[in-house]
Structure formats: structure tokens, C-alpha cells
């Protein structure tokens, strides 16, 4: 997107009284396109990610949900033939701008993956790894406080407080996923991205994660990719439906599930395809 186009978008938003009255957008995507070599994976995505809300991304496999999610913290930078066009901003600043350091961006926009991936370290060292490398803590008492606070926010403290020196890989699947969430929280992010965080978990562990997501949105902006439409309905306030690289529509979650505007959305949520 050209500087002139970006300026035009900002000017249009500034003069739109409805936009001024809307909840604040923590991140904004405008005309975002993604290419893997010659293949186009995303076709001009426009979306506002509202502060302290949960946005669910739904749609069939291969529709571009996870590709878009990875754009938000530049995880696609690690793919050699991937090219991202358009504007993605965090608090008004272009995350692909020259002044933005990708490592620092990923501290602000944390990520939790589909499969729990604790480091082969102790529970304690899993949590303090990020704060150490980002220079957020150097003294033992600071690190102890970060560990306790992060594990409490992830709903895991009472289960592991006497096992902090044991390997994180020794926890159950649901506990490992909450440990990964605690690890993301430890660097004080502003946004948390979750790529199907419950797909490898049993129903009880899934319920714990869903309750946690609802609690976390008081302090964080959350974007979750899920194939589980019931989960999207339970945890999110906004839902976006993706199909074949397009974002078909984005609206309040209740509206998407009860009164979708597009017949493709209707077909997906009623199970006609997907």
C-alpha cells in the first residue's frame, strides 16, 4: 500500500463519525495480501482488531486464517518465498516498517501454537526465558515475581508452584498449553495470537483454556484461529469468516452465527461445506 493510500485511509477514518465512536482498534489490517511464490494466499484483507476483545478467525482448512494470524507478528518472515503486501499496524505504527524490530514486535504480539511446545527446560526456566533475553528481568526476585504472576494469570500456579524445577514437558497436555500461555504472558505482550490452541486437548483441558481466554481479555487483545465454531461462539466477541483467501465478513460473533450477511458464511456455519 502506498503512503498516499495509507494517508487516505487514515483521513477517511478520521472523518467518519461512526469510526470515531467505535471501540479502539489495537491492530488494523488494510488491503493485506500474502503470496507464497506465485501463489496468492490472501486477497486484500481489511479488519480492525479491537482492544481487549477476542477476535475469532473461522473458515475451512486452507482458507488463510493461520496465514493472516502469522502476518500480525511477522512470523511469515521466516518463510523464504513468502511476501506480504498492504498495511498492518499496531497502535498506529506499521509493523512492517523499517524501524520495527521483529523480535521486539513478537514480544508485544505473543503467540501460542496449535501443539503445546514447552522448552526442554524446567517450568521456571520456561517462564523466565523471554524476560531474560528481552532484558525485562535480571535479579532473582524479579524473575520469581514474573514466574508467579504469569502462572497465576495462566491459571496454573496452584498446580505447579511446588514443581517449578521439574521439566515443563512432564506436565499434561492441557497444563503444557497453559504453560505456553504463561510463557507468552511473561514478556508483557499487548496482543496474544492463538493458533487452534485447543485442537490437541481433551474436553476438560479445552474448557480450562476457554475460561482462561475469557479472563485474559481483561488485560490483553486476543486473536484466535479455531475450527470449532462452538468454541468461537463461546470465547469471542467478534468473528471473521475466511474462505479461499478472502475475508468474507467480520461482525459481532452473535450476528455472524445467527444472521450472517453472506451465503458462504451461512453455508459454512450450517455445515453444508468446510
GUFI-924072 format. One record per residue (C-alpha): chain; x, y, z. Coordinates in steps of 0.5 Angstrom, whole numbers, plus 500, padded with zeros to 3 digits. Layout:
N
{pt "A" {X Y Z}},
...
This chain:
274
{pt "A" {500 500 500}},
{pt "A" {503 507 498}},
{pt "A" {504 512 503}},
{pt "A" {499 516 499}},
{pt "A" {494 511 500}},
{pt "A" {495 510 508}},
{pt "A" {494 517 509}},
{pt "A" {488 517 505}},
{pt "A" {485 511 509}},
{pt "A" {487 515 516}},
{pt "A" {484 521 513}},
{pt "A" {477 517 512}},
{pt "A" {477 514 519}},
{pt "A" {479 521 522}},
{pt "A" {473 524 518}},
{pt "A" {468 518 520}},
{pt "A" {464 520 526}},
{pt "A" {462 512 527}},
{pt "A" {469 510 527}},
{pt "A" {471 516 532}},
{pt "A" {465 513 536}},
{pt "A" {467 506 535}},
{pt "A" {472 502 541}},
{pt "A" {479 503 540}},
{pt "A" {483 498 535}},
{pt "A" {489 496 538}},
{pt "A" {491 493 531}},
{pt "A" {489 495 524}},
{pt "A" {490 491 517}},
{pt "A" {489 494 511}},
{pt "A" {489 491 504}},
{pt "A" {493 486 506}},
{pt "A" {496 481 501}},
{pt "A" {500 475 502}},
{pt "A" {504 471 497}},
{pt "A" {508 464 497}},
{pt "A" {512 465 491}},
{pt "A" {507 466 485}},
{pt "A" {501 463 489}},
{pt "A" {497 468 493}},
{pt "A" {494 466 500}},
{pt "A" {491 472 502}},
{pt "A" {487 477 498}},
{pt "A" {486 484 501}},
{pt "A" {484 483 508}},
{pt "A" {481 489 512}},
{pt "A" {480 488 519}},
{pt "A" {480 492 526}},
{pt "A" {482 488 532}},
{pt "A" {479 492 538}},
{pt "A" {483 493 544}},
{pt "A" {481 488 550}},
{pt "A" {477 484 546}},
{pt "A" {477 477 543}},
{pt "A" {477 476 535}},
{pt "A" {476 469 533}},
{pt "A" {478 467 526}},
{pt "A" {474 461 523}},
{pt "A" {473 458 516}},
{pt "A" {475 452 512}},
{pt "A" {482 449 512}},
{pt "A" {487 452 508}},
{pt "A" {483 459 507}},
{pt "A" {488 463 510}},
{pt "A" {486 464 517}},
{pt "A" {493 462 520}},
{pt "A" {497 466 515}},
{pt "A" {494 472 517}},
{pt "A" {495 471 524}},
{pt "A" {502 470 523}},
{pt "A" {502 476 519}},
{pt "A" {501 480 525}},
{pt "A" {507 479 529}},
{pt "A" {511 477 522}},
{pt "A" {512 470 523}},
{pt "A" {512 470 516}},
{pt "A" {518 473 516}},
{pt "A" {521 466 517}},
{pt "A" {519 463 510}},
{pt "A" {523 465 505}},
{pt "A" {518 465 499}},
{pt "A" {513 469 503}},
{pt "A" {511 476 501}},
{pt "A" {507 481 505}},
{pt "A" {503 487 502}},
{pt "A" {499 492 505}},
{pt "A" {499 495 512}},
{pt "A" {498 492 519}},
{pt "A" {499 497 524}},
{pt "A" {500 496 532}},
{pt "A" {498 503 536}},
{pt "A" {498 506 529}},
{pt "A" {505 504 527}},
{pt "A" {507 500 521}},
{pt "A" {509 493 524}},
{pt "A" {513 492 517}},
{pt "A" {516 499 518}},
{pt "A" {524 500 518}},
{pt "A" {524 502 525}},
{pt "A" {520 496 527}},
{pt "A" {525 490 530}},
{pt "A" {521 484 529}},
{pt "A" {524 481 536}},
{pt "A" {521 486 540}},
{pt "A" {515 486 536}},
{pt "A" {514 479 538}},
{pt "A" {515 481 545}},
{pt "A" {509 486 544}},
{pt "A" {505 481 540}},
{pt "A" {506 474 543}},
{pt "A" {504 467 540}},
{pt "A" {501 461 543}},
{pt "A" {501 455 538}},
{pt "A" {497 449 536}},
{pt "A" {501 444 539}},
{pt "A" {504 445 546}},
{pt "A" {511 447 545}},
{pt "A" {515 448 552}},
{pt "A" {522 448 552}},
{pt "A" {526 442 555}},
{pt "A" {527 446 561}},
{pt "A" {524 447 568}},
{pt "A" {518 450 569}},
{pt "A" {521 456 572}},
{pt "A" {526 457 566}},
{pt "A" {521 456 561}},
{pt "A" {517 463 564}},
{pt "A" {524 467 565}},
{pt "A" {527 465 558}},
{pt "A" {523 471 555}},
{pt "A" {524 476 560}},
{pt "A" {532 475 561}},
{pt "A" {533 475 553}},
{pt "A" {529 482 553}},
{pt "A" {532 485 559}},
{pt "A" {526 485 563}},
{pt "A" {529 482 569}},
{pt "A" {536 480 572}},
{pt "A" {535 479 579}},
{pt "A" {532 473 582}},
{pt "A" {527 477 586}},
{pt "A" {524 480 579}},
{pt "A" {524 473 576}},
{pt "A" {521 470 582}},
{pt "A" {515 475 581}},
{pt "A" {515 474 574}},
{pt "A" {514 467 574}},
{pt "A" {509 467 580}},
{pt "A" {505 473 576}},
{pt "A" {505 469 570}},
{pt "A" {503 463 572}},
{pt "A" {497 466 576}},
{pt "A" {495 469 570}},
{pt "A" {495 463 566}},
{pt "A" {491 459 572}},
{pt "A" {497 454 573}},
{pt "A" {500 457 579}},
{pt "A" {497 453 584}},
{pt "A" {498 446 580}},
{pt "A" {506 447 579}},
{pt "A" {508 452 585}},
{pt "A" {512 446 588}},
{pt "A" {514 443 582}},
{pt "A" {518 449 579}},
{pt "A" {524 446 578}},
{pt "A" {521 440 574}},
{pt "A" {521 440 567}},
{pt "A" {515 443 563}},
{pt "A" {515 437 559}},
{pt "A" {513 433 564}},
{pt "A" {506 437 565}},
{pt "A" {500 434 562}},
{pt "A" {498 437 555}},
{pt "A" {493 442 558}},
{pt "A" {498 444 563}},
{pt "A" {503 445 558}},
{pt "A" {499 449 554}},
{pt "A" {497 454 560}},
{pt "A" {505 454 561}},
{pt "A" {506 456 554}},
{pt "A" {501 462 555}},
{pt "A" {504 464 562}},
{pt "A" {511 464 558}},
{pt "A" {508 469 553}},
{pt "A" {505 473 558}},
{pt "A" {512 473 562}},
{pt "A" {514 479 557}},
{pt "A" {508 483 558}},
{pt "A" {505 483 551}},
{pt "A" {499 487 549}},
{pt "A" {497 482 544}},
{pt "A" {496 475 544}},
{pt "A" {495 470 538}},
{pt "A" {493 463 539}},
{pt "A" {493 458 533}},
{pt "A" {488 453 535}},
{pt "A" {490 453 542}},
{pt "A" {486 447 544}},
{pt "A" {486 442 538}},
{pt "A" {490 438 541}},
{pt "A" {487 438 548}},
{pt "A" {481 434 551}},
{pt "A" {475 437 553}},
{pt "A" {477 438 560}},
{pt "A" {483 442 558}},
{pt "A" {480 446 553}},
{pt "A" {475 448 558}},
{pt "A" {480 451 562}},
{pt "A" {483 454 556}},
{pt "A" {477 458 554}},
{pt "A" {476 460 561}},
{pt "A" {483 463 561}},
{pt "A" {482 466 555}},
{pt "A" {476 470 558}},
{pt "A" {480 472 564}},
{pt "A" {486 474 560}},
{pt "A" {482 479 555}},
{pt "A" {481 484 561}},
{pt "A" {489 485 560}},
{pt "A" {490 483 553}},
{pt "A" {488 483 546}},
{pt "A" {487 476 543}},
{pt "A" {486 473 536}},
{pt "A" {484 466 536}},
{pt "A" {484 461 530}},
{pt "A" {479 456 531}},
{pt "A" {476 450 527}},
{pt "A" {471 449 533}},
{pt "A" {465 454 531}},
{pt "A" {462 453 538}},
{pt "A" {469 455 541}},
{pt "A" {469 461 537}},
{pt "A" {462 463 540}},
{pt "A" {464 462 547}},
{pt "A" {470 466 547}},
{pt "A" {470 471 542}},
{pt "A" {466 478 542}},
{pt "A" {468 479 534}},
{pt "A" {468 473 529}},
{pt "A" {471 474 522}},
{pt "A" {470 468 517}},
{pt "A" {475 467 512}},
{pt "A" {474 463 505}},
{pt "A" {479 462 499}},
{pt "A" {484 467 502}},
{pt "A" {478 472 502}},
{pt "A" {475 475 509}},
{pt "A" {468 474 507}},
{pt "A" {465 478 513}},
{pt "A" {467 480 520}},
{pt "A" {462 482 525}},
{pt "A" {460 481 532}},
{pt "A" {460 474 534}},
{pt "A" {453 473 535}},
{pt "A" {451 477 529}},
{pt "A" {456 472 525}},
{pt "A" {452 466 528}},
{pt "A" {445 468 528}},
{pt "A" {445 473 522}},
{pt "A" {451 472 517}},
{pt "A" {450 477 511}},
{pt "A" {454 472 506}},
{pt "A" {451 466 504}},
{pt "A" {458 463 504}},
{pt "A" {458 464 512}},
{pt "A" {451 461 512}},
{pt "A" {454 455 509}},
{pt "A" {460 454 513}},
{pt "A" {456 455 520}},
{pt "A" {451 451 518}},
{pt "A" {455 445 516}},
{pt "A" {454 445 508}},
{pt "A" {461 445 507}},
{pt "A" {468 446 511}},
